[in-house]
Amino acid sequence: MSTPAHDDPLSDAPLCADPLSRERSHLAASRSALRAMREDVESLDIADVTANWVNAAVLEKQIEDRIKALADLSETPLFFGRLDYLHAPGAEQAEGGEGELFYVGRRHVHDTDGDPMVVDWRAPVSQPFYRASKKDPQDISLRRRFGYTGGDLTAYEDEHLSDPAEAAVTSKLLQQEIERPRVGPMRDIVATIQPEQDEIVRAGLSGSVCVQGGPGTGKTAVGLHRVAYLLYAHRERLARTGTLVIGPNRSFLHYIEQVLPALGELAVRQATVDDLVAHVEVRGADEAATAVVKGDARMAEVLRRALYSHVAMPTEGIVVVRGSRRWRVPVYELEEIVRELLARDIRYGAAREALPQRIAHAVLVQMERAGEAPDDRVQNTVARNAAVKAAVKAVWPQVDPAKLVLRLLSDADFLAEHAEGVLDADEQKAVLWVRPARSVKSAGWSPADTVLIDEATDLVERTHSLGHVVLDEAQDLSPMQYRAVGRRCTTGSATVLGDLAQGTTPWATRSWSEALSHLGKGEAVVEELTAGFRVPTDVIAYASRLLPHIAPGLTPVASIRENPGFFEIRAADAGTAGVLAACRELLEREGSVGLIAADARVPELAAALEAAGIGHVGPGEETTPAIRLTLVPASLAKGLEYDYVVLDEPRAVVDGEPDERTGLRRLYVALTRAVSGLVVTHATGLPPQLG
């Protein structure tokens, strides 16, 4: 739908020009203004404004980042919407008040006088673009959406929100943007954010949010745009404290890595949980039952007990010699100091550092009673006295976190002593190494072991906390992994994203309340997204047949797409001919294609694709217009999207997991990766749960 637009006060184009021409003129003028803003930054001379080379380096980096943030991406629209206010925003809405017009885009652009030509989508004045409606116009007379082909403005569509005579209709341009085919990494959704998503995006920094969202509901995009919004609204604070996005694997992080830079945000770190806890090299793997026990939150208590078992009550007093005087701290006073430090429940390392100062203070009290006037320098000298050092070493020895975990996993008696009443005999046996390692370097550490070392490290010394952390695909984390993430935002907030139905680890989250408790964010608000924007109706309806078996009680996703998409189930002969035929067929369409298969089937399918001359890449590798097929092991499919998907042998996907429920969840993930169409090929029978 396109309707005539009134004259634009921000446009220098002739008033006789048609509305589309005026909008194109404003786009051209805005691009020129952005170039001028970039050139102004590039021309800055900092030679005379920095005191030293350190300040110069910092300023140069800031200027470099600013130049990158002002890049004009030719294929990315500079603005995607326009708001015509009835009155000036913030002004009293008196009758006859003068309205204003704003173009909404990915970043702020101003002219040489400083007047805005494009306002940032995160600015308060832009909020009605996402939230205004016929029922609640929010002082908007007209909302205009723009359609682009490449970087060229080719269409527009108007909604007269303050006109009661005009009926509300579904935006065609909005629908087309949501369903637009894609090749390459994930892109931003600033032009298509829905009201319920916008509420989450603009939630305050002080509170944590958990988003339960089924496939295609945009939860990952919401989390990333929330980071971008928080950086806009609280830039100084987050510049000091830092932000972090945590994803399930490197392929996923590569897929999403361009979203924030496209929004002008370059300083957000991205990592996996394994990256956060990489204290030792991982060279081993655990059986599922072992990993479940190691990931249980009870292991934190076992580690705490084992660590503090190194603290020993003193058995004799200390004599400190200074010059001709001897000062004695009796054993009972030393015991009081040690017990007081234990009662304070501070970090093991912090208490160890405080102990010599406490002992020295006891000596200074005696000096003062004897008529001396010692100062802080004397106290520090006493704290470094050989006798004090020896006492601290005996009472509160240093403990290496990795060596502590090594002993727990290697020494059955040591483990039994500190796991008594916490882990039963079978659980203790499960976590013990069959062949104890000789040293930290030679040990075959597993991913779960590194999380234990991270927990022990935090018991010794507090982990640095960030201002905000986004945790995506959170349903797959163990309780101990949640604790590891929670340590990174103890003084900050978190955005937790996930889908309980897509939990594909043996330790997958059973409820968000339990998960948030382990994260240390029990007060977080849980929001549920159920409107599916990306997955076709027939595809999500078929996949939802699995929900009663994998996540009873969870609300199925309801697709709101007008395009029903393409969905077909094909019985095939044994071999790869049917899969290859489906791939060739979908590659004739526009967009990306993913071939998802059980991990064990991937080598055979890769060989068949090569023999057939069908080019393909792996997850995380860049597709090109010439090579648009990605071969995806089912274990790496989570979080990824393709325009079209060929799913090979659903039964093999289920059978590739240690238990049926996990297998069915893995299948649910694989079935819901398609944006426009899905072909399921099978030579063996389909899982009966698909009915």
Secondary structure, DSSP 8 states (H G I E B T S, - for coil): --------TT--S-TTS-HHHHHHHHHHHHHHHHHHHHHHHHT---TTT-SSHHHHHHHHHHHHHHHHHT---TTS-SEEEEEEESS-TTS---TT----EEEEESS-EE-TTS-EEEEETTSGGGHHHHH--SS--TTEEEEEEEEEETTEEEEEEEE-TT-TTS-----HHHHHHHH----SS----TTT--HHHHHHHT--SSS-EEEEE-TTS-HHHHHHHHHHHHHHHTHHHHHHH-EEEEESSHHHHHHHTTHHHHTT----EEEEHHHHT-SS-------HHHHHHHTSTHHHHHHHHHHHTT----SS-EEEEETTEEEEE-HHHHHHHHHHHHHTT--HHHHHHHHHHHHHHHHHHHHHHTT----HHHHHHHHT-HHHHHHHHHHS----HHHHHHHHHH-HHHHHHHHTTTS-HHHHHHHS-SS--SSTTTS---HHHHHHHHHHHHHHS-----SEEEE-SGGG--HHHHHHHHHTTSSSEEEEEE-GGG--STT--S-HHHHHHHHT-TT-EEEEE-EESSS-HHHHHHHGGGHHHHSTT----EE--SS--EEEEEE--SSSHHHHHHHHHHHTSSS-EEEEE-GGGHHHHHHHHHHTT---B-TTS---SS--EEEEEGGG-TT--EEEEEEE-HHHHHHTSSSHHHHHHHHHHHHT-EEEEEEEEESS---GGG-
